[in-house]
Every structure is written in structure tokens, then in C-alpha cells.
Amino acid sequence: MTEAYLKIHRRPQIAGVRLLPLFLLMACLALSWASSLWAATNPEGPCVEKGPYYGMWTANYCPSQTNTASISPTALCGEVGKAPTVPTVVPPIYQEGQKQRTVTYDCPTTNAPVEYGGISYTVGSVQWDPPLPSALTNTFTSTAYVTVTSGDTNCPSPGRVDIGSATWTVSCNISGYTTNCTEGVVVLTNATVNPTNGCIGSGFSASASQSVSNAIKIITSNYTNACGNVDTNNCPPTYVTNSVAPTIVSNWWTVSVGGYSASGSGLSASFTPTNSGEGTITFFTKYKKVCEEGEAEVSVPATFKVVKVASLTPDKGDEVDDGDGNADTKMYVICAVTNGVCTVTAVSDPALAEADLPSCWSLTGGTGTGKLVRTVSLTAAGDTVITATAGTSSKAVTIRVRGTGAAAPTTVGPPLNYLPVGVAAAPAGWGVTVIGDPVFDITAYCNSPHWSCRITQADSQINQACRLLPGVVEVTAALVAAETNCTTLTTMATSLDTVASQGAHSGYYMLAAVQAHEDLHITQYKAAIAPAYVALIAAVEALNVPLKDYADAAAAAAAIKAKPAYIAAMATFHAADVAANNATAAHMPVGPFNTAEHGVVDPMIATINARKAALKCP
């Protein structure tokens, strides 16, 4: 019966779950009962337990993989110079295995005779073979793997476990094409006309050169890398270049000068203009474009001049009717001088410098050999004929010298000729300024076709007198420095300030301040009368009388003075003179006079205040 009670078997573990807690409880109850029974059946004494004793572990089963290891995706795009994109890697997962060993004892026991344990695998981190580069250079394939290590010698370590491979493709793919076309051009150059300058009635010829530049068509193939991104460093565009010449359609020319025009075909021309002036001949080429539909037109101009005599004029003299009814012949009357010439100048149409005139141009008569300028002496009476010719055009002038005359005199001023300030009679007050009426005269001079005049006398006399009123002491720096009485110093300063502001004195003032006041009268008068004198000059010197009507300058001057316009100009000036006198005499506004006098006395007042400060006056 004892044997039957001690034969206890452990139940196998179910689904990895151990029932040890319940078994131990039952074992404890059985052990208590067995001990009592043992004591009853073995009167010699209790068994001494020296166990338990363990056997060797043996594996029931090793760990097993519970999932499917994978890589996603396995095909990836790669970009040269960039690190590969790492796909998602799912490593293997293992369920724990089982091992067991026997357990024995010296004494009867209810303990389980077998002990169970777990066996596990350790999965290392994901690695790549070959290792992933830091930057791709070309298409690349690598295998992901993990190292699996067993925690028990009963189950060997699986070692390297490959999960799968991934491939990074590096390639260049055409993304599209672009065409860049630089249009071909036809250029006309070296347009020339011979002669450049010619006369009416002469023939001209002209030509131009033509050059062609081909169109350049560049076809560009553009690429993207395997990832669809533009990468011009590793997938640069490629180019194909074609050169295509434009097609000439036609060449022609047109020419115009003044009212004349002509045209023709080709790049050379001959023509005979019937008008003078600056002309232009233009050569044209029309050609078909290469880069786009349609035609283009280019041109090149060349200029030339068709010359005629535009004018022939003297620099002085009075034009009179020569009686021939021809507008191209004229006569000029001019006053004689003791030493001088009349310069006759020819002008071409278009205007050219002498060096540029054509050989068909000529100028005759007078003194000189130039083609544009001749001179006529004005020291003796007589007629001189000068003729200018250009092809079929011609002009002539007759210079007739008559009488004598004087050179133009110099105008006085502006301003008026102010004579040195004189001394006026003693004033009743501080000072007086007396402004006299200006004295004028004119001188007539020959200014063909007139006798003109200049104001040659415009004298203005101003007289002044200044003083300190009786009982008034001159304030000087020395006087201030010597004064020690604070009250006196205050009186000095007050008197200076009050009089400078046109008030009453307190026994002190400065003669220089009085002079500044009177000088301001002169300054104000000069400023007021200046515009009137400028107007008088303009009015008088605009007057003249005919050169042919008066024998000499004195007679001409008398005639000008008798003109109503001269008398009116003088009257206008006199009214302005009276107004300028009255304005400054009125001291209105008074501010400028205060400023003028304070400009003198204020520094002295400052000196007085400094003296008072030094004396510590209250």
C-alpha cells in the first residue's frame, strides 16, 4: 500500500504552461501524510533526505519561427551620390523551446520526478551583405540577415539567417526633348555711295555687300535618374547640333533726296538726283527663316549729299533792291570804317565744311581763295561782286561801301556809374544821405543798316553826412574797460540798444552805427534803381535810325534822342528814381535799419555785459 501511495507522476506541461503551484500544494499534503505513515511503519526512526539529485537536461523541442521574415520593397531606385533608401525589414521571431531533466530523493517523496525548462533564441540586429554604402555609384544588390544565437547547448545556434535581398537600380531615363534654334540671319554691310558729296546734275553709283549666317538648331535630350529626379551631374542632357542656311528670296534698293526718289533690283545702283539735300539709298534683302515660319527683311542704308548753293550773305550791311528781279542776286550797302572788312560767307545745301565740298563747287570775287568765305575791304567806297556756283545752281552778292562810321562804344554798366560818395551838409539829426539825379548821354555808332546807340554816360552822385547828437558820448572798448560804475555801464548798454532800435538815446551811441544806417540808404537805393537802369539800357539801346539818312554819329544821336520812345524811356527811369529815393527815405520797413545798427552796437553791448560780469554787477 505504501508503494501505491508514493507512486505519483507529474503531468506533462500543456501549451507551455507549468502547473507547479497546484502540484506543490498536493506534494506538501502527500509528504505530510507519507511522513506520518512512515513513522508508523518504520519504528526504527525517520529517513534522512540528502537530495534532490538532478539528471542531465535533454531537449524536448527547440525554438520554432512563428513569422515570415521579409524585406519590403525588394526593388528600389537609387541616386548616384546619395545613400540608398533602406527598405522595411521584418526579422524572424522564435517561440520558446522546451527541455527536461530527472529529479530523485533519498527518502520517499511526493515531489515530481521530472523538471522542465525553456530554451530561447536571441535574434541580433539586421545587417546587410554587402554593407549598404554611404553613397551609391551604380546599381547595387544586398542581402539582409540576422544572427540567431541559442541560449542552450541542447539546441544549436542557427547562426546567420538570411531574410531576403533588395536591389537599388541606378539608371538614366529620357524624360523629354527640347529644341533650341538660333535663327540664321542675312546681313547687309559696306553700303557705299560714290561720290559721297556731289552737285545737282551729276550722277551717283552705290553698292552693298551681303553675308549669311546659318541657323543653329540644337536638339536637347533631357534625362531623369531611376528615382525620376533631375540629376544633371550624373544624368546630363545630350545635344545634337545642326547648321541650316536661310534662303534668299530677293534683293532691291530705294533712294530718295528731297523730292527725288528712285528704285531698282539687286545690290548695286546708279541714279541722278534732281533735288539737293541729304539723301539716303537703302539696300534690302528678303529671306526665308529657318527656326520659324515666315520671312525676314534686312536693310542697310548709305547716305550722300547733293549740293547746291543755299545762301551767299555778308556779315554786315543793309540789303537794298538791286533792280534785276532775280532772288539769287542781291546788293548790300554798308558804312565804311577806317580799318575793317565785310566777310561774305557761302553756305551749301546741305551745309558742308569746305574740305567736304565737291569739285563742282566754286566761289569767285573779293579777297581770298576759299570756297566758302571771301572778304571785302570797308576802308574805301566801291562795289565788289562775289559769286558761288554748284553745278546748275548759283548765287551772287554785290557789296556797296558808302560813307564813314564809328565803332560801337561800350555801355556804362549796369549798374549806374556811382561816383565817390561826397559830403552833404550837416544833418539836423544823426545823419543824412542825398541822392542826386543821374546824368545820361548816348553815343551813336554805325550798325548797318542802322545808326544804333549805346548809353555812354550814366553818372550818379550821392552825398552823406553823419554825426552824434549833442551830449551823446561815443562808446568805445576803451571807454567800457575804464568804467567801474555798474549803473553807468547799464546806461551805456540801454542807450546803444534803444537808439539802434530807432528810439531815444541815454547819452551814449556809436558813430559807426549811424554810418551803417546811412550806408543802408545807399544800398537800398542801388538795389531799387538797378532794374530800372537795366530796363533803360534795353529801351534806349534798342532805338536806331536809318544809316542812309544821317551823315555822322552826332546827327544820328540827336535824332535818336528826339524819338518819342527815348523820351518815354527817360521819363520811366526818372519815375523809378524818385520812387527808389522815397522808399528808402521812408524807413519802411524799419527792420533792416535796426539790423544794420544792431550789427554794430550788439558786439559792444556784449563787451559791456562782460565788463559788468567782471565787476560782479547785480
C-alpha angles and dihedrals in degrees: 000000000000091000091051092054094048097050100097121159127201116235115236118256113264120218093339094303118127120216093202099130095058092041092053091051091052091044091055092052092047092048091053091050093044091051091054091047091047091053091050095049099037107054090171092076145277125308116254110228117212097165167079099149119194130210128212120290115250127187119247091185137340126237115285130210112253101187142041111255112221150168121221123222106014096186117057136167119244134205121210112247094018130097114259117258108251113231124220110275122198109196123207120276120210131207114221118264127218137239134179142195136187124254122203135180138199094231131047109277141170092221116125113267092215130055123199130207140181129251119206138185124220115218114209126214121287114272133182130228110231095023116251110261122235089234130017121237100174142343109324137190126193136173122228115219143162131210112236117202125193119227092208133051091221086073115044119227112262088217116195114018115190114218100186144288133268128199125208110202118210113193144134119237128190110251098179149308133261129190122210115189123188105202119242115237139205113214127196115207144161096042107179137177126203119235099023089201122025141155131256107275096036127109126242132202129195141180142176137203126232129212128182127209116194123236115250116220114192117189111199123200110204124203141196126200125248090278092057094250127130109252109171092176096060100019102035122177120260126221139211116194125201127184117211127178121223118240119245111230103179146336126213144149141218130196133193137172121170107318093341123099138165140166143193146162129272133033097286129066144182123198144155114217120214096196132062127232140074109324134194130206115193126196118205136198126188118198140170117255122236104202096047141015119276141042134284130212126209131182142183124202131208124193131215138168130236106202132212132159105274099178144347111198139161121231091233140018142081117275114228133177111273091197100233097104091228115128090202093063120062140172128216127195116206136177118250123243132196092246124009149088139228113232117215115200128195119207124197126216105260094030111248135178114249092253090057098051116115121246090252090069120095139173123196137179134041125051120319142039101244123123095226108028135048129166135219122203115240096196096090136035120254147098125276123186120206121187130193120195133186113173107297095351124087141167131187134190130193116211111206114191116204137170129343134279146172132255118256112276124222120265118236109246140279100255110056116263098262110202119215111288110264132207118269127204116279109285125237090224134025096307148339136212119197117194115195128208112272116248116226138190135166135213122211121220137182111268104162126259086021147035103244128184143218130202102248099171125045106149122173121189119198124182128195142187128185134181145154114254117253111281094022116124122215109243112222134169089250091053091051094046091052096048117097099171111100093202092054091049090052090050090051093052093045093049093049093049095045097048092045086057089053094260133127121291128242095209099287136086144132126253090212089062090053089050090050089053093051093043088056088060088058093045092050093047093049092049092048097046097042096083090047091054092048088052091047091053091050093048098045099040091051089065122095143156128218114281092221093056101060129054100207145009095262092056091046092050092051090050092051092049089053093056114109090229091059092049091048092049091053092048091051091051092048091053090051090048092054091047092050091050093048093046096057093039089057092061089220116179096026094196097088091052091050089049093049093051095041088053086067103035101038094072088051091049087053089052090051092050090050089052091050090050091051089052089046090235115184 
